[in-house]
Amino acid sequence: MSSDPGRIYTGSWVNYSKGPITGGTLTLSSSHGAFLVAFLGVFITLVGSQFWVLVSFTLHQLSCTKTYDGLKKQHQVILRNSGTPAGAAYELLLLPFNWKPKRDQLETLDGSRLWPFLKRSWLLSLVPLLSFGLFAGAGVLSSQVTKAAGDELLVLGSSCGQWNFDAQAPMSSYLEKSQNESQIASNYARECYGASIRSTTCNTYVHQQIKWSEDQNATCPFKGGMCLPGDTAALKLDTGYIDSHSMLGINSREKDRINYRRVTTCAPLNASDRILPNKIPGTSIIYYNYDFGPLSSGNYTWTYYEVFSTLGGLLYSLLQQVNEAGAPNQSWFPDPDLAQTDADITLFMLSANNVAYTKPVTDPFFQATKQIKVETSSGTEVYYKANDYDEFVHFAACVDQHQLCDPNTTPPNCTALHGWTNLQAGVLDLSWTTSRQLATALRVQQVLQYSSMFYTTSGRGGLALRASEKVSDIISAGLPNNQWMLEMSNLFAMALARLQHSIVEYATGPSDVTDGMIVQGPSDSEGRALCSAQMIRNTGLYANFSVLGLSLILGLGILIIIASIVLEAVVEFFRRRRQYKSVNDAVDKSLQWVLDGKFQLMRLAYEGIGVGTWVRTGQHIPVVKEGEQKIFRAFKESKMDRGES
């Protein structure tokens, strides 16, 4: 399942991994997200310039006194007219050098006279530099609103439901779907389970892999003497309790989450007393019936023809049967020595056929110890094959059990370990803290059937085995004596990968619809709500933004912009309300802010040389009287003091 356009929710939602407040998330397409990032950059730049208006106004007003020297007045003019903090800092840094003594004064003036000017201007320049740095950093850090939101996406859930096939569906449709699912699980398990380097394939589910513990000396789950090499040599694989939110991606508040546990126990089987040799009358064809319980279509579990062991190019064959405890329709009825009432049992039947090994194989599931000699042009070569009736076919069985728990209670309230069918009754009988938990438990239970060891390998044959990868032509270099454990661990990883896929596919609906397939969605409101609560990983087609981060940026930014617009008027209003009367009163400070503006300085300069009759002299922008707009002429350079010495 990839983050396909059309199957991903775009808009605001809450990612409960980060809490109800900090988890607020806005998901946009990558193109729309790029526009928002660009807007934030422009917006922060605007806010930075308006913040400087607040700072410069404050500094200007604080510096208003009865008397000024020339440098201080220039400081006020810079503060009043610099549009940006960078511009103000630049002018303040350069200003002192224009106050240094002239060359002809150096004999009478101390050369250190420049230092007071530097100190006053450069200390003041720290304020605009700090303001500039603050908002430059804010612009860079604005990208964190995407990182803070995480990389989880929410599935749209418009085609939510569990897939199945109607009674008229062709078998080919089921086989196609089953093989597709198995192949997806196999590829994912190979790429992402136990991989040291995470490939892009692994950026699908909220958690790359579901981990488990292994007990290689577990008790055999069948009758004594059935397991090889002994009754305490089974392999037990246990996921422990995994969280439905953090591990399976079902987005929920903490109180609505459940725990899921999977336990699978596997072992090779002793088939020595279950082999029935036969021969087709009138022929030399020998075959063997193996009896681990009858099928619905026959009296024996499997039949193997001896000729298969010598057919050129015929490699591993892996077949399986399943018995699901409590299910109404069964295709295999296990022998009482194997039968389970609280678990689903998968029986594996492995034949190496014509595969030959360069050294003996003693693994109980792959055993091949019969030596054969082959004459070649370079001499006699020795190989080992499963070349006798007791090695033609090997059997192993796995029992799958599932458990669902309410983690809100102490101790957690859990169902018993069940097969997937009986688990439903256990879920309904359990007292859950919230109705959302019950809906989540039923949803998980529905998809468990297709994550069993049976469905994980269904339709793949010998390709499901890692041992197949070691065969070149028909020759294998040999296998370790724990190969069966490696195979079962790999199949378990595939089963968990298939569970991850099934959980997501329940929300999205199947992408590979075949003839006769039906999708049955939830009928209750809680179940339907869960359809829009499935998270997956972002593969780059979408961008997430933190709603809290956006709100803080926009909210504080708008407040700064509004404050910068109204500050002067508000300050003057309150000053006039207090009715200052002295020469140094606050009303004069407001007037000084007006007079230090560039248009007022222009007026004062022109009035000083007798140009124009000016009106609106107490406003920010004075103008000349009507009819005098064309009285301005360019100054002659000879009348200007350029400061040359």
C-alpha positions in Angstrom: 0.0 0.0 0.0 1.6 3.3 -1.1 0.4 6.8 -0.3 -1.7 6.9 -3.5 -3.3 10.2 -4.4 -7.0 9.9 -3.8 -6.6 7.4 -0.9 -5.0 9.9 1.5 -6.9 12.4 3.6 -5.9 16.1 3.0 -6.9 18.6 5.6 -6.6 18.9 9.4 -6.6 16.0 11.8 -5.1 14.9 15.1 -2.2 12.5 15.3 -2.7 11.1 18.8 1.0 9.9 18.8 1.8 13.5 19.8 -1.2 14.2 22.0 -4.5 16.0 21.3 -2.9 19.5 21.3 0.6 19.1 19.8 -0.7 16.3 17.5 -2.9 18.7 15.4 -1.8 18.1 11.8 -2.5 19.7 8.5 -1.9 17.4 5.5 -1.5 18.9 2.0 -0.3 17.6 -1.3 3.4 18.3 -1.8 2.7 21.1 -4.3 0.3 22.9 -2.0 2.7 22.3 0.9 5.5 24.0 -1.1 3.2 27.1 -1.5 2.5 27.1 2.3 6.3 26.9 3.1 6.9 29.8 0.7 4.1 31.8 2.2 5.5 31.2 5.7 8.9 32.5 4.6 7.4 35.7 3.2 5.1 36.1 6.2 7.9 35.8 8.7 9.9 38.4 6.7 6.9 40.8 6.9 6.5 40.1 10.6 10.2 40.8 11.2 10.0 44.2 9.5 6.9 45.1 11.5 8.5 43.9 14.7 11.3 46.3 14.0 8.8 49.1 13.8 7.8 48.3 17.4 11.4 48.1 18.6 12.5 51.3 16.7 9.6 53.3 18.0 10.3 52.1 21.6 14.0 53.0 21.4 13.3 56.3 19.7 10.8 57.3 22.4 13.1 56.2 25.3 15.9 58.3 23.8 13.9 61.6 23.7 15.4 64.1 26.2 15.6 67.9 26.6 18.9 68.2 24.8 20.7 66.2 22.2 24.1 66.0 20.6 24.5 65.5 16.9 25.2 61.8 17.1 22.2 61.0 19.3 20.0 62.9 16.9 21.3 60.9 14.0 20.6 57.8 16.0 17.0 58.9 16.4 16.7 59.6 12.7 18.0 56.2 11.8 15.6 54.5 14.2 12.7 56.6 12.8 13.4 56.0 9.1 15.1 52.6 8.8 12.6 50.2 7.3 14.5 47.0 8.3 16.7 46.0 11.2 19.5 45.1 8.8 19.4 48.6 7.3 19.4 50.2 10.7 22.4 48.1 11.8 24.3 48.9 8.7 23.9 52.7 9.2 24.6 52.5 12.9 27.8 50.6 12.3 29.1 53.1 9.7 27.9 56.2 11.4 30.8 56.7 13.9 33.5 56.9 11.2 31.9 60.1 9.9 32.6 61.7 13.3 36.4 61.0 13.4 38.8 64.1 13.6 40.1 65.5 10.4 43.7 65.1 9.5 44.6 68.7 10.3 43.2 68.3 13.8 45.2 65.2 14.7 47.9 67.2 16.4 45.5 68.8 18.9 43.0 66.0 19.3 43.5 62.7 20.9 43.3 59.9 18.4 41.1 57.9 20.9 38.3 60.4 20.4 36.7 58.0 17.9 36.0 55.4 20.6 33.0 57.1 22.3 31.3 57.4 19.0 32.0 53.7 18.2 30.8 52.6 21.6 27.5 54.5 21.5 26.6 53.5 17.9 27.8 50.0 18.0 26.1 49.2 21.3 22.8 50.5 19.8 23.4 48.5 16.6 23.2 45.3 18.7 19.4 45.7 19.0 18.7 45.7 15.2 21.3 43.0 14.7 19.5 40.9 17.4 16.1 41.5 15.8 17.5 40.6 12.4 19.0 37.4 13.7 15.9 36.5 15.6 13.7 36.6 12.5 16.3 35.1 10.2 16.4 32.2 12.5 12.7 32.1 12.7 12.5 31.9 9.0 14.9 28.9 8.9 13.1 27.2 11.8 9.7 27.6 10.2 10.5 24.5 8.3 10.2 22.7 11.7 6.4 22.9 11.5 6.7 20.1 8.9 9.1 18.0 11.0 7.1 18.5 14.2 4.0 17.2 12.4 5.7 13.8 11.7 5.5 11.8 8.6 2.3 9.9 9.2 -0.6 10.2 6.8 -4.3 9.4 7.3 -6.0 7.0 4.9 -9.2 8.4 3.4 -11.1 5.2 4.2 -13.8 5.6 1.5 -13.6 2.0 0.4 -13.2 0.5 3.9 -14.0 -3.1 4.6 -12.8 -6.7 4.6 -12.6 -8.4 1.3 -14.0 -11.9 0.5 -15.4 -13.8 -2.4 -19.0 -14.6 -3.2 -20.1 -18.2 -3.9 -19.9 -17.8 -7.7 -16.4 -16.4 -7.7 -13.9 -18.5 -9.8 -11.1 -20.2 -8.0 -8.7 -18.4 -10.1 -9.8 -15.1 -8.5 -9.0 -16.4 -5.1 -5.7 -17.8 -6.1 -4.7 -14.5 -7.8 -5.5 -12.5 -4.7 -3.9 -15.0 -2.4 -0.7 -15.1 -4.4 -0.5 -11.3 -4.7 -0.9 -10.9 -0.9 1.7 -13.6 -0.2 4.2 -12.0 -2.7 3.7 -8.5 -1.1 4.3 -10.0 2.4 7.4 -11.9 1.2 8.9 -8.8 -0.5 8.3 -6.6 2.5 9.6 -9.2 5.0 12.8 -9.6 3.0 13.4 -5.8 2.7 12.3 -4.6 6.1 12.4 -7.3 8.7 15.8 -7.4 10.2 17.3 -5.2 7.5 20.1 -2.9 8.7 19.4 -0.4 5.9 15.9 0.9 5.6 14.9 1.0 1.9 12.1 3.1 0.5 9.9 -0.1 0.5 9.9 0.1 4.3 8.4 3.6 4.3 4.8 2.2 4.2 3.6 1.3 7.7 3.8 3.4 10.8 6.2 0.9 12.3 8.8 -0.8 10.0 8.5 -4.2 11.6 6.8 -6.0 14.4 9.4 -7.7 16.6 9.1 -10.9 18.4 10.9 -13.2 20.9 12.0 -16.8 20.1 12.1 -19.8 22.4 14.0 -22.6 20.7 13.3 -25.1 23.4 9.6 -24.7 23.7 7.3 -27.6 24.6 5.8 -29.5 21.7 2.2 -28.4 21.2 1.2 -31.9 20.0 1.1 -35.4 21.6 4.3 -36.6 23.0 6.7 -38.1 20.5 5.2 -36.1 17.6 7.8 -33.4 17.5 11.3 -33.7 16.1 13.9 -33.9 17.5 12.1 -34.0 20.9 9.2 -32.9 23.0 11.1 -29.8 24.2 12.6 -28.7 20.9 9.7 -26.8 19.4 10.2 -23.2 18.2 7.9 -20.6 19.9 7.5 -17.2 18.3 5.8 -14.6 20.5 5.2 -10.9 19.6 4.4 -9.9 23.1 1.7 -7.2 23.5 1.8 -4.7 20.7 -0.1 -1.4 20.7 -2.8 -0.9 18.1 -1.9 2.7 17.6 1.9 2.8 17.6 2.5 -0.5 16.0 -0.5 -1.1 13.8 -1.3 2.6 13.0 -4.9 2.7 14.1 -5.0 6.4 15.2 -6.7 6.5 18.6 -6.7 8.3 22.0 -4.8 6.3 24.6 -8.1 5.2 26.2 -9.3 3.7 22.9 -6.2 1.6 22.2 -5.9 -2.1 22.5 -3.1 -4.6 22.7 -2.6 -7.5 20.3 -0.4 -10.6 20.8 0.5 -13.4 18.4 2.0 -16.7 19.5 3.0 -19.3 16.9 4.7 -22.6 17.9 6.2 -24.8 15.2 8.0 -28.1 15.0 9.0 -30.8 12.5 6.8 -33.9 12.8 7.7 -37.5 13.2 6.1 -39.3 10.2 7.8 -42.7 10.6 4.6 -44.5 11.5 2.3 -42.5 9.1 3.8 -43.6 5.8 1.8 -46.2 3.7 3.7 -47.4 0.6 1.7 -48.4 -2.4 2.1 -49.5 -6.0 -0.1 -48.9 -9.0 -1.2 -52.3 -10.1 0.4 -53.5 -13.3 3.1 -50.8 -13.2 6.4 -50.1 -11.4 5.1 -46.8 -10.1 5.4 -46.5 -6.4 3.7 -43.9 -4.3 3.3 -43.2 -0.6 0.3 -42.1 1.4 0.9 -39.9 4.4 -1.7 -39.9 7.2 -1.9 -37.0 9.5 -5.7 -36.9 9.3 -8.1 -37.1 6.3 -9.0 -34.3 3.9 -12.6 -33.5 3.0 -11.7 -34.9 -0.4 -9.9 -38.1 0.6 -8.7 -40.4 3.3 -5.0 -39.3 3.4 -3.3 -36.1 4.0 -0.9 -36.3 1.1 0.3 -38.7 -1.6 3.8 -38.6 -3.1 5.1 -40.5 -6.1 8.6 -41.8 -5.9 9.3 -40.8 -9.5 9.2 -37.1 -8.5 12.6 -37.6 -6.8 14.3 -38.3 -10.1 12.5 -35.9 -12.4 15.0 -33.5 -13.9 14.6 -29.9 -12.8 11.9 -30.6 -10.2 13.0 -28.6 -7.1 11.4 -28.1 -3.7 7.6 -28.6 -3.3 5.9 -27.0 -0.3 2.2 -27.7 0.2 0.1 -26.9 3.2 -3.2 -27.7 4.9 -5.0 -25.8 7.6 -7.5 -26.5 10.3 -9.0 -23.4 11.9 -10.5 -24.1 15.3 -14.2 -23.3 15.4 -14.5 -22.6 11.7 -17.7 -24.1 10.1 -16.1 -25.5 6.9 -12.8 -27.5 7.1 -10.8 -29.0 4.3 -8.5 -31.0 6.7 -9.4 -32.9 9.8 -6.2 -33.4 11.9 -5.3 -36.6 13.6 -6.2 -36.5 17.3 -2.5 -36.4 18.1 -2.3 -33.0 16.3 -5.8 -31.5 16.7 -6.2 -28.2 18.5 -9.3 -26.7 20.1 -7.8 -23.3 20.9 -5.5 -22.7 17.9 -5.3 -22.8 14.1 -2.9 -25.5 12.9 -1.1 -25.4 9.6 0.5 -28.6 8.3 3.5 -28.2 5.9 4.5 -30.9 3.5 8.0 -30.5 2.0 9.6 -32.6 -0.7 13.1 -31.9 -2.0 12.3 -33.9 -5.1 15.4 -33.9 -7.3 17.5 -31.4 -5.3 20.9 -32.8 -4.4 23.3 -31.6 -1.7 27.1 -31.5 -1.7 27.1 -32.7 2.0 24.6 -34.5 4.2 21.7 -32.6 5.6 20.6 -33.5 9.1 18.0 -30.8 9.7 14.8 -32.7 10.6 12.7 -30.8 8.0 15.2 -31.1 5.1 16.9 -34.3 6.0 18.9 -35.9 3.1 21.5 -38.4 4.1 21.3 -41.0 1.2 24.6 -40.9 -0.6 24.6 -41.1 -4.4 27.6 -41.1 -6.7 27.6 -39.5 -10.1 30.3 -40.3 -12.7 31.4 -37.2 -14.6 34.3 -36.5 -17.0 36.3 -35.2 -14.1 35.7 -38.2 -11.9 33.2 -39.4 -9.4 31.1 -36.8 -7.5 29.3 -37.5 -4.3 25.9 -36.0 -3.5 23.2 -36.5 -0.9 19.5 -36.7 -1.6 16.3 -37.5 0.1 16.3 -40.7 -1.8 14.3 -43.2 0.3 10.8 -43.5 1.5 11.5 -42.0 4.9 13.1 -38.9 3.4 10.9 -38.2 0.3 8.5 -36.0 2.3 9.1 -34.2 5.5 6.3 -32.6 7.7 6.2 -29.7 10.0 3.3 -28.0 11.8 2.6 -24.6 13.3 -0.2 -23.6 15.7 -1.3 -19.9 15.5 -2.9 -18.3 18.6 -4.1 -14.7 19.0 -4.9 -12.6 22.0 -6.5 -9.1 22.4 -6.4 -7.0 25.5 -7.7 -3.9 27.2 -4.6 -2.1 28.5 -6.6 0.4 30.5 -7.2 -2.1 33.3 -4.8 -3.3 36.0 -3.9 -6.0 35.2 -4.9 -5.8 31.5 -8.2 -7.5 30.7 -7.4 -10.1 28.0 -9.1 -12.8 25.9 -7.7 -16.3 26.1 -5.2 -17.3 23.4 -7.5 -18.5 20.5 -7.5 -19.3 16.9 -8.8 -16.4 14.8 -12.4 -17.8 14.6 -12.9 -18.4 18.3 -11.2 -15.1 19.1 -14.3 -13.2 17.9 -16.4 -14.7 20.7 -13.7 -13.9 23.2 -13.7 -10.3 22.0 -17.5 -10.0 22.4 -17.4 -11.5 25.8 -14.7 -9.2 27.1 -15.7 -6.0 29.1 -13.9 -3.2 27.2 -13.5 0.2 28.7 -14.8 2.1 25.6 -16.9 1.1 22.6 -14.0 2.3 20.3 -11.8 -0.4 21.8 -14.4 -3.1 20.9 -14.7 -1.8 17.3 -10.8 -1.8 17.1 -10.6 -5.4 18.5 -13.2 -6.7 16.0 -11.4 -5.0 13.1 -8.1 -6.6 14.0 -9.8 -10.0 14.5 -11.3 -9.8 11.0 -8.0 -9.5 9.2 -6.1 -12.2 11.3 -7.3 -15.1 9.2 -5.2 -14.1 6.2 -2.1 -13.6 8.3 -1.9 -17.2 9.4 1.1 -19.4 8.5 -1.2 -21.2 6.0 -2.2 -18.1 4.0 1.3 -16.6 4.2 2.7 -19.5 2.1 -0.5 -20.3 0.1 0.2 -20.6 -3.6 3.9 -19.9 -3.4 5.2 -23.5 -3.2 8.9 -24.0 -2.7 9.5 -20.3 -3.5 8.4 -19.5 0.0 11.5 -21.2 1.3 14.9 -19.6 1.9 16.5 -22.9 1.1 15.4 -22.4 -2.5 17.8 -19.5 -2.8 20.7 -21.8 -2.2 19.9 -24.1 -5.2 21.8 -23.7 -8.5 20.3 -25.9 -11.2 19.5 -28.8 -8.9 22.5 -28.6 -6.6 22.6 -27.1 -3.1 25.7 -26.5 -1.1 24.0 -27.9 2.0 21.9 -26.6 4.8 22.6 -26.0 8.5 20.9 -28.3 11.0 18.6 -25.5 12.2 17.4 -24.6 8.7 13.8 -25.4 9.7 14.0 -22.7 12.5 15.3 -20.2 10.0 12.4 -21.0 7.6 9.7 -20.8 10.3 11.1 -17.5 11.5 11.0 -16.2 8.0 7.5 -17.4 7.5 6.5 -15.7 10.8 8.0 -12.4 9.6 6.0 -12.8 6.4 2.8 -13.5 8.4 3.4 -10.3 10.4 4.1 -8.3 7.3 0.9 -9.6 5.9 -0.9 -8.5 9.0 0.5 -5.0 8.6 -0.7 -5.0 5.0 -4.1 -6.4 5.9 -4.7 -3.8 8.6 -4.0 -1.0 6.1 -5.9 -2.6 3.3 -9.0 -2.9 5.5 -9.1 0.9 5.6 -8.2 1.5 1.9 -10.1 -1.4 0.4 -8.2 -3.8 -1.9 -6.3 -2.3 -4.8 -6.3 -5.5 -6.8 -10.0 -6.3 -7.2 -10.6 -9.6 -9.0 -13.8 -11.3 -10.3 -16.3 -12.2 -7.6 -14.6 -10.2 -4.9 -16.8 -8.4 -2.4 -15.9 -5.8 0.3 -18.0 -5.8 3.4 -17.7 -2.6 5.3 -18.5 -2.1 9.0 -22.1 -1.6 9.9 -21.8 0.3 13.2 -20.8 4.0 13.7 -17.6 3.2 15.7 -16.4 0.8 13.0 -17.1 3.3 10.3 -15.2 6.0 12.3 -12.2 3.6 12.3 -12.2 3.6 8.5 -10.8 7.1 8.7 -8.3 6.4 11.5 -5.7 4.4 9.7 -2.2 5.9 9.4 0.6 5.1 7.0 4.0 6.6 6.3 4.5 9.5 3.9 6.5 8.6 0.8 7.0 12.2 -0.4 3.7 12.9 -2.2 2.3 14.9 0.8 3.5 17.4 3.4 2.4 17.6 7.0 2.3 20.8 9.0 1.9 21.2 12.8 -1.4 23.0 13.4 0.0 24.3 16.7 3.1 25.6 15.0 1.2 27.2 12.2 -1.2 28.8 14.8 1.7 30.2 16.8 3.4 31.6 13.7 0.3 33.1 12.2 -1.2 34.2 15.6 1.9 35.9 17.0 2.7 37.3 13.5 -0.7 38.9 13.1 -0.5 40.4 16.7 2.9 41.9 15.9 1.6 43.4 12.6 -1.5 44.9 14.3 0.6 46.2 17.2 3.0 47.9 14.8 0.1 49.6 13.0 -1.7 50.9 16.1 1.1 51.4 18.5 1.8 55.1 17.7 -1.8 56.0 17.9 -2.5 54.1 21.1 0.6 55.6 22.8 -0.4 59.2 21.8 -4.0 58.6 22.9 -3.0 57.6 26.4 -0.4 60.3 26.6 -2.9 63.0 25.8 -5.3 61.5 28.3 -2.7 62.0 31.0 -2.3 65.7 29.9 1.4 66.3 30.3 2.3 70.0 30.4 6.1 70.3 30.7 8.5 70.9 28.0 9.7 67.4 28.3 6.2 65.9 28.3 5.0 62.8 26.5 3.1 64.7 23.8 6.4 66.3 22.7 7.9 62.7 22.4 5.1 61.8 20.0 5.7 65.0 18.1 9.4 64.3 17.9 8.6 60.9 16.3 6.6 62.8 13.7 9.3 65.4 13.1 12.1 62.9 12.7 10.2 61.3 9.8 11.9 61.6 6.4 9.1 63.8 4.9 9.3 66.2 7.9 13.1 66.3 7.6 12.7 67.1 3.9 10.3 69.9 4.8 12.7 71.3 7.4 15.6 71.2 4.9 13.6 73.1 2.2 12.2 75.6 4.7 15.8 76.2 5.8 16.7 77.5 2.3 13.4 79.2 1.8 11.8 76.9 -0.6 8.0 76.4 -0.5 5.2 77.3 1.8 4.4 74.2 3.8 1.1 73.1 5.3 0.2 70.0 7.4 3.4 70.6 9.3 2.3 68.6 12.3 1.4 65.5 10.2 3.6 62.7 9.1 3.5 63.9 5.5 3.6 67.7 5.0 2.9 69.2 1.6 3.5 72.6 -0.1 0.5 74.9 -0.7 -1.5 74.4 -3.8 0.2 76.1 -6.8 3.7 75.7 -5.5 4.2 72.1 -6.6 6.7 73.2 -9.4 9.0 75.5 -7.4 11.7 72.8 -6.7 15.0 73.0 -8.5 18.1 70.9 -8.4 20.7 72.1 -6.0 24.1 73.2 -7.3 26.9 71.2 -6.1 28.9 74.3 -5.2 26.3 75.1 -2.5 26.7 71.7 -0.9 29.3 70.9 1.8 30.6 67.5 0.5 32.9 67.2 3.5 36.1 67.3 1.5 39.1 68.4 3.5 
